[in-house]
Amino acid sequence: MPVAQTLHEIALEKANKRPELVDFLTEESPILALLKWIPATHGLWNVEEVLDSISGATFTELGAPLPSMKAETQLRQTFVSLLGGEVEVSKDKADQFGGAQKYFARRENAFFRQAGMDTELAIWRDYWRKAALKNRLYTSCGASSDAYTIMVVRFDQENNIGIYDPAQFNQGRLLDPTPINKGGLYHLRSQPGVLGYGVEYRGRFGWQLIHPERAVHAFVNVSASNLPTLSQIEDAIAAVHGTAANTYIFGHHKIVQKTFSAIKQADVMYVNGDTNLQTVVGAVNGVRVVGSYNLPDGTEKVVA
């Protein structure tokens, strides 16, 4: 089984020409920074043998025939996606910075930072939250406006994990840069009628989520006056069989701070040696709470 790695670990091992760029990718994306990824089995897609059910050993009388043990599995295929985008600059602006190459070098860090923020939001929105809503794996807290979502997410290497094409690092970069029009002038797509230069960055990464009921539970319609209780959070962790080693609680920084500040004040204010759950974002029974400003800010109303 391949070793799951963070983007930082992948960059140090494979993107050895500019490994420092991954820090810009994740520096303002705290959720993305801790996610782990495995190489796809077939480059552009990953095939996983998924365990659906298993019949195990049981007690029998001495001398009686042993029961049959069997596992029911199926193969699931997940394709990678493209992580990246285009950066363009007009000829006039490029000339002010000493040419297109120098301009793009100055902007590369900012591009990576924005790419990380966008990727973090996409995984939250298009995989975890979408799966929770589709499969009704959520608890509504009742807010009718300014509604947030808080997610309890459990990770494992088969069911809820990032995938990437291991053959993409031939340039030694996490995202390969390619000059548009071979580095020559062209009419910019972002500024119609204007001549300039462009570079595209591409990385082949994806996310594999096979059995959502084993991975995600959402609190929807959360607001400052409609917060999940400690008991509800513990039930959500139990619903995904979460532990401190494999599970996190994610949400917009503003709402997770309000949620866990309220829990501390109402429920664990008098617990001796209280070092696990703090007024600032911390942990619940060892399950870390991570807030991010990249997630939707009060715009996630769900009609339950």
C-alpha positions as CSV (number, residue, x, y, z in Angstrom):
1,M,0.0,0.0,0.0
2,P,1.4,3.4,-0.9
3,V,2.4,5.9,1.8
4,A,-0.1,8.8,2.2
5,Q,1.7,12.1,2.2
6,T,0.9,15.8,2.7
7,L,1.5,18.2,-0.2
8,H,4.5,19.4,1.7
9,E,6.0,15.9,1.9
10,I,5.2,15.3,-1.8
11,A,6.9,18.5,-2.8
12,L,10.1,17.7,-0.8
13,E,10.3,14.3,-2.4
14,K,9.2,14.9,-6.0
15,A,9.1,18.7,-6.7
16,N,12.7,19.2,-5.8
17,K,13.3,22.2,-8.2
18,R,11.0,24.5,-6.3
19,P,9.8,22.7,-3.2
20,E,9.3,25.9,-1.3
21,L,6.4,26.9,-3.5
22,V,4.1,24.4,-1.7
23,D,4.4,26.6,1.4
24,F,2.7,29.4,-0.6
25,L,0.1,26.9,-1.7
26,T,-0.9,26.0,1.8
27,E,0.1,28.9,4.0
28,E,-3.4,30.4,4.0
29,S,-5.1,27.1,3.6
30,P,-4.9,25.3,6.9
31,I,-7.2,22.4,5.9
32,L,-5.3,21.8,2.7
33,A,-2.0,21.7,4.6
34,L,-2.9,18.7,6.7
35,L,-4.7,16.6,4.0
36,K,-2.9,13.5,2.7
37,W,-2.5,12.1,-0.8
38,I,-1.6,8.8,-2.5
39,P,-0.3,8.2,-6.0
40,A,-3.1,7.0,-8.4
41,T,-2.7,3.4,-9.4
42,H,-3.1,4.1,-13.1
43,G,-1.7,7.7,-13.5
44,L,-4.9,9.6,-14.4
45,W,-7.2,7.4,-12.3
46,N,-7.1,5.3,-9.2
47,V,-8.7,1.9,-8.7
48,E,-9.5,0.9,-5.2
49,E,-10.9,-2.4,-3.9
50,V,-13.6,-1.3,-1.5
51,L,-14.7,-3.5,1.3
52,D,-18.5,-3.4,1.6
53,S,-19.1,-6.1,4.2
54,I,-17.3,-9.0,5.9
55,S,-18.4,-12.2,7.6
56,G,-15.8,-13.0,10.3
57,A,-14.9,-15.6,12.8
58,T,-17.4,-16.7,15.4
59,F,-17.5,-19.1,18.4
60,T,-18.4,-22.7,17.6
61,E,-18.7,-25.9,19.7
62,L,-15.6,-28.1,19.8
63,G,-15.7,-30.5,16.9
64,A,-18.2,-28.5,15.0
65,P,-17.4,-27.2,11.5
66,L,-15.9,-23.8,11.3
67,P,-18.0,-21.0,9.8
68,S,-17.3,-19.6,6.4
69,M,-15.5,-16.2,6.4
70,K,-15.9,-14.0,3.4
71,A,-15.5,-10.4,2.3
72,E,-17.7,-8.6,-0.2
73,T,-15.7,-6.1,-2.2
74,Q,-16.0,-4.0,-5.4
75,L,-13.6,-2.1,-7.5
76,R,-14.1,1.7,-7.6
77,Q,-12.5,4.1,-10.1
78,T,-11.7,7.7,-9.3
79,F,-10.2,10.1,-11.8
80,V,-7.7,12.8,-11.0
81,S,-8.6,16.4,-11.8
82,L,-6.6,19.4,-12.9
83,L,-5.3,21.8,-10.2
84,G,-4.0,25.0,-11.7
85,G,-4.8,28.0,-13.9
86,E,-3.6,30.7,-16.2
87,V,-1.7,34.0,-15.4
88,E,-1.7,36.7,-18.1
89,V,-0.1,40.1,-18.3
90,S,-0.3,42.8,-21.0
91,K,2.9,43.7,-22.9
92,D,2.9,47.2,-21.5
93,K,2.8,46.0,-17.9
94,A,5.3,43.2,-18.5
95,D,7.7,45.8,-20.0
96,Q,7.5,47.9,-16.7
97,F,8.7,44.8,-14.7
98,G,11.6,44.0,-17.1
99,G,9.8,41.5,-19.2
100,A,7.2,38.7,-18.9
101,Q,9.5,36.2,-17.3
102,K,10.3,38.6,-14.4
103,Y,6.7,39.6,-14.0
104,F,5.5,36.0,-13.7
105,A,8.3,35.2,-11.3
106,R,7.1,38.0,-9.0
107,R,3.5,36.8,-9.2
108,E,4.1,33.1,-8.8
109,N,3.9,33.1,-5.0
110,A,0.5,34.9,-5.1
111,F,-0.8,32.5,-7.7
112,F,0.1,29.5,-5.6
113,R,-1.5,31.0,-2.6
114,Q,-4.8,31.6,-4.4
115,A,-4.7,28.2,-5.9
116,G,-4.4,26.6,-2.5
117,M,-7.3,28.6,-1.2
118,D,-9.5,27.7,-4.1
119,T,-8.5,24.0,-3.9
120,E,-9.4,23.9,-0.2
121,L,-12.8,25.4,-0.8
122,A,-13.4,23.0,-3.7
123,I,-12.7,19.9,-1.6
124,W,-15.0,21.2,1.1
125,R,-17.8,22.2,-1.2
126,D,-17.7,19.6,-4.0
127,Y,-16.8,16.5,-2.0
128,W,-17.4,16.6,1.7
129,R,-20.4,19.0,2.0
130,K,-22.0,17.8,-1.2
131,A,-21.8,14.1,-0.1
132,A,-23.2,15.0,3.3
133,L,-26.2,16.8,1.8
134,K,-26.9,14.2,-0.9
135,N,-26.8,11.3,1.6
136,R,-28.6,13.2,4.4
137,L,-25.6,12.9,6.7
138,Y,-26.3,16.1,8.6
139,T,-27.8,17.7,11.6
140,S,-29.7,21.0,11.2
141,C,-29.1,23.5,13.9
142,G,-32.1,25.7,12.8
143,A,-30.7,29.0,11.6
144,S,-32.8,30.7,9.0
145,S,-30.2,33.3,7.9
146,D,-26.4,33.8,8.1
147,A,-26.1,30.0,8.0
148,Y,-22.8,28.2,8.2
149,T,-21.8,24.5,7.9
150,I,-19.4,22.7,10.2
151,M,-18.1,19.3,9.1
152,V,-16.8,16.3,11.0
153,V,-14.5,14.5,8.6
154,R,-12.8,11.2,9.1
155,F,-9.9,10.2,6.9
156,D,-8.6,6.8,5.8
157,Q,-6.3,5.7,3.0
158,E,-9.0,4.0,0.9
159,N,-12.3,5.8,1.5
160,N,-11.4,9.5,2.0
161,I,-8.0,10.5,0.5
162,G,-6.4,12.7,-2.1
163,I,-4.9,11.1,-5.2
164,Y,-2.3,12.4,-7.7
165,D,-0.7,11.3,-11.0
166,P,2.9,10.3,-10.0
167,A,4.2,10.8,-13.5
168,Q,3.5,14.6,-13.5
169,F,6.7,15.7,-11.8
170,N,9.0,15.5,-14.8
171,Q,9.9,19.2,-14.3
172,G,10.4,18.7,-10.6
173,R,7.6,21.1,-9.7
174,L,4.3,20.5,-7.9
175,L,2.5,22.5,-10.6
176,D,4.1,22.5,-14.0
177,P,4.4,25.9,-15.7
178,T,4.0,26.1,-19.5
179,P,4.3,29.4,-21.4
180,I,1.2,30.1,-23.5
181,N,1.9,30.5,-27.3
182,K,5.5,29.3,-26.5
183,G,6.1,32.5,-24.6
184,G,5.2,34.8,-27.5
185,L,2.7,37.6,-27.8
186,Y,-1.0,36.8,-28.2
187,H,-4.4,38.4,-27.6
188,L,-5.1,37.8,-24.0
189,R,-8.3,35.9,-22.9
190,S,-8.6,37.9,-19.7
191,Q,-8.3,41.3,-21.6
192,P,-9.9,40.9,-25.0
193,G,-8.1,42.9,-27.7
194,V,-4.9,43.4,-25.6
195,L,-1.6,41.8,-26.6
196,G,0.4,40.2,-23.9
197,Y,1.9,37.0,-22.4
198,G,0.7,34.1,-20.4
199,V,1.7,31.1,-18.4
200,E,-0.5,28.1,-17.4
201,Y,0.2,26.0,-14.3
202,R,-1.1,22.4,-14.2
203,G,-1.1,19.6,-11.6
204,R,-3.1,16.4,-11.8
205,F,-4.7,15.9,-8.4
206,G,-8.1,14.6,-7.3
207,W,-10.1,13.5,-4.3
208,Q,-11.4,10.0,-3.6
209,L,-14.5,9.8,-1.4
210,I,-16.2,6.3,-1.7
211,H,-18.4,5.7,1.3
212,P,-19.5,9.1,2.6
213,E,-21.3,7.6,5.6
214,R,-17.9,6.4,6.9
215,A,-16.3,9.8,6.4
216,V,-18.5,12.9,6.8
217,H,-21.2,14.3,9.0
218,A,-22.3,18.0,8.7
219,F,-23.9,20.5,11.0
220,V,-25.9,22.8,8.7
221,N,-27.8,26.0,9.3
222,V,-25.4,26.9,12.1
223,S,-25.3,30.5,13.3
224,A,-24.2,32.4,16.3
225,S,-27.6,31.8,18.0
226,N,-28.0,28.3,16.6
227,L,-24.9,26.3,17.5
228,P,-24.4,22.6,17.8
229,T,-24.0,21.2,21.3
230,L,-21.2,19.2,22.7
231,S,-23.4,16.1,22.8
232,Q,-24.3,16.6,19.1
233,I,-20.7,17.0,18.2
234,E,-19.7,13.8,20.1
235,D,-22.6,11.9,18.3
236,A,-21.3,13.1,14.9
237,I,-17.8,11.9,15.7
238,A,-19.2,8.6,16.7
239,A,-21.4,8.4,13.6
240,V,-18.2,8.3,11.4
241,H,-16.3,6.1,14.0
242,G,-13.9,9.0,14.4
243,T,-10.9,9.1,16.7
244,A,-8.3,11.7,17.5
245,A,-5.9,9.9,15.1
246,N,-8.1,10.1,12.0
247,T,-10.8,12.8,12.4
248,Y,-11.1,16.6,12.3
249,I,-13.8,19.2,12.7
250,F,-13.7,21.9,10.0
251,G,-15.6,25.1,9.5
252,H,-15.3,28.8,8.8
253,H,-13.0,30.3,11.4
254,K,-15.6,32.7,12.7
255,I,-18.3,30.0,13.4
256,V,-16.0,27.3,14.9
257,Q,-14.7,29.9,17.3
258,K,-18.2,30.8,18.4
259,T,-19.2,27.2,18.6
260,F,-16.3,26.0,20.8
261,S,-16.2,29.1,22.9
262,A,-19.9,28.5,23.8
263,I,-19.2,24.8,24.5
264,K,-16.4,25.7,26.9
265,Q,-18.4,28.2,28.8
266,A,-21.6,26.1,29.0
267,D,-20.3,22.5,29.3
268,V,-16.7,22.2,30.4
269,M,-16.0,25.4,32.3
270,Y,-15.4,23.6,35.6
271,V,-13.5,20.5,34.4
272,N,-10.2,20.2,36.2
273,G,-7.1,20.1,34.0
274,D,-9.0,21.4,31.0
275,T,-6.3,21.6,28.4
276,N,-8.1,19.9,25.5
277,L,-11.0,22.3,24.6
278,Q,-10.0,25.9,24.7
279,T,-11.8,29.2,24.0
280,V,-9.9,29.5,20.8
281,V,-10.2,26.7,18.3
282,G,-8.6,23.6,19.8
283,A,-9.9,20.0,20.1
284,V,-12.8,17.9,21.3
285,N,-11.8,14.7,23.0
286,G,-8.6,14.9,21.0
287,V,-10.4,15.5,17.7
288,R,-8.8,18.7,16.3
289,V,-10.9,21.7,15.4
290,V,-9.6,23.6,12.4
291,G,-11.0,26.9,11.1
292,S,-10.4,28.4,7.7
293,Y,-11.3,31.8,6.2
294,N,-11.5,30.2,2.7
295,L,-14.9,28.5,3.5
296,P,-18.3,30.2,2.9
297,D,-19.0,33.0,5.4
298,G,-22.7,32.7,6.4
299,T,-24.0,31.7,2.9
300,E,-24.8,28.0,3.3
301,K,-28.5,27.9,4.1
302,V,-29.9,24.4,3.7
303,V,-33.6,23.7,3.3
304,A,-33.8,20.6,5.5
